[in-house]
Amino acid sequence: MTRTNSVPDFTLTGCVLAGGMGTRLGGVDKGWLEIAGAPLIQRVLDRLQTQVNTGLINANRGIDEYAQFGWPVVADLVSDFAGPLAGISAALDVARTDWVLFVPVDAARLPDDLALRLCAAVRENGASAAFVCTSDGPMPVCCLVSRDLRDNLRQQLADGERSVIRWLRQHNAASVSYDEWPREYWSVNTPEERVRLEVLLSAEA
C-alpha cells in the first residue's frame, strides 16, 4: 500500500532490516523480542510507517510471520546471513522508489523526524546516502540510500564487502546527529541492553 509520507518532494520506501541471527541474544529472531509489552517489529513499524510511502521487511527466517504485517518480505540474495549490507542490497533491488529508508528491527523507538532529517541531509549535501550518528558513534544500519547505488552495492558484496559504514563512507554519505537520543533506542544486542531499554520504555508508558 502506498501512502503519503512526512517529507515533501521525496517518495520513500521504508525497509526494516530483520535478517540477522541475533547471536549475542542467543540466536533469537530479534523482531519478535518483546520489550515493555510489545514485539520489536511492531514498535518499529508503528513509528516507521507514518514516515514513508510504502514498505518492505528484510528477513531470512519467519518470513510468513513477518508477512502478516502487510509489507512484502524480501530475503538476502547473499547466503549465510551475510549481514545488514546484504539486506540493504536486496531491498534496493526490489524497491520502486528513488530512495529507501533503512532501519534495524531492534530500533525500539525511532524518532518521528527521522525521514525528514535524513532527507534534508542528502539534499543539503548533494549526497547519495545519509546515516544516523549518536553520541556513542555511528548507527549506519539506520540510513537513507539512493537506488542509484544498487549496482555498486551488488558488486561490492560480490567482492566481499560486509561493512555498512565503510560502504557508506565510500559514497561520502552525510551523517545526521541524534546525540540526544539514547543508543538503546537504536539497538539491543545483549541482555544488559535489553534491561536498560525496558527501563527507558517503561518510564515513558
N, C-alpha and C positions, 0 to 999 in steps of 0.2 A: 504494500500500500504506500502511495506517495502522499506526503503531507507538506504543509508549509513549515519551513524551519525558522530559526530565530535570527538568521543572518541575511540581510539584504544583499542581493547580487551574487550569492553563492548557492549552488544546488549541491547538497551534500548527501552522501551515503554514510551512515554510521555503521561501524563494524566492531562487534565485541570479540576480542581475542580470548577464546576459551579452549585453545587447543593444547595447552601444556599438560605436564604429567603430575604437577603438584607434589614433587618429590620430597620437598622439605616438610610437607604436611602429611607424609606417609602415603603418598600416591593418590590422594583424594582428588576427585574432579572438583576443582575449586568453585565452579559455578553453582554447585548445589550445597556448598558450605553455608550453614545457617548462622547469621550474625545478627544478634539483637532481634530475633524473631522473624527474619526474612532471608531467603537464599540470596547469595551474592548476585546471581544472574538477574533476579527480579529487581534488586536495588539499582543495578547498572542500567537496565532497560528503562526503569521509571524516570531516570534523570537524563538519559541519552535521547530517547525517542522524541522529546519535545524540541530538540536542538537540530534535528536532521530531517531530510525529506523522505528517506527510505533507509532500510537497514539490512544487515547481514550478521550472522553469527559464524565465526570460525571455530570449528570443533572437530576433534578426531575420535571421539567416543561419545556415547549417549546422544547420537545425532537425532534420533526420533524424539527424544525427550526435549531437546533444545528447540526442535521444530514446532513444538506445541505453542511457542510464544508468537508464532505467526511470521517470523522473519526467515528467509531462506538460510539454510545452513551449508557452509562450504568447508570442505576438508582441505588440509595441506596437500599440495601436489608433490612435495618432497617427503619421502618416507622417514620413519623412525623418529618422529617427534623432533623435527629439526629446529624448533624454537619459534619465537614470535615473528621473526623475519619471514619465515615460510608462510605463516598465516597472513601477513600483510601482502605478500605476493599473490596468494590465492584470491584474496578479496579484490585486489587491483585488477586481476584478470576478469572477474565477473561483474564488477560494478559498472553501472551505466551513467554515472555522473562524473564530472571532471575532477571532483575532489572526494576523498574518503577520510573520514574522521575515525581513527582507531582508539579504542580504549580497552584496557585489560579487564577481564571478568572479575578480578578482585579489587577493582576500584569502587569501594563501597559507598562513597559519597562524592560524586562528580560535581564540580561547580556548575551552576546554572549558566554561567557566561563562558563556558569552555570553548564552544564552537565560535562564538563571537570574537574572543581574544585570539584564538589561533588563526582565524581567517584574517583578522586585522594585521597579524604579524606577517603573513605571507604577502598580503597586499602592500604593506609599508616597505618590506624588504625586497620585493620582487623575487621572492623565493619559491621553490617548488615544494617545500615542506616546512613544517614547524613542529616543535615538540615542547612539552612541559618541563620546567626545571623547578625543583623545590629547594628549600634551604639546605636539604641534605644531599642535593645533587640532581642530575637529570633523571627524568622519567620518560625515556624515549619511546616506550610502547604506548604512551598516550600522545598521539601525534596526528597531524593533518598532512596528507600526502596527495600530490597531484598524480592523476593516472598517466601523465606523460612519462613517469618514471618506471612504469611497469616492465617494459622490455629490459631496461638496465638492471632492475632488481632480479628478474628471472635469470639473467646472465650471471649476476653476482652470486646468486645462490648456486648455480651450476659450477661456479669457480670455487665454491667452498666458503663464501662469506656467511657468517651467522650472527654478527653483531649489529643490532639495530642502530645504536648510537654511532658506530663507525660509518655505517652506510649513510645515515642521515647527514653526517658531517661532510661526507664526500660531496654532497649536493648543497653545501652551505645553508643547511636548514636553520631557520630562525628559532630562537628559544623564547619561551614565554614564562615569566616568573610567577610562581604561586607560593612565595615564601610563607604566606600566612595560612596556607592550607596544610594541615598535618600530613606527614608522609603516610601514616596509617590509612588515611582516606584513599590513597592511590594503590596500595599494595599490601597484601597479607601473605607472608611466606613461612612464618614459623608459629608454633603455639603461643609464644610470648607476644608476638604481634597481634595475634587473634584476640588475646585477652585485652590488650591495650585498645584495640578497635572496639571491642564490646563495651568497654567503659566509656569511650568517647560517644558512641552512638546512643547508648542508654541514657547518657546525661542530656541528650538533645530531645529524647522522646517526651 
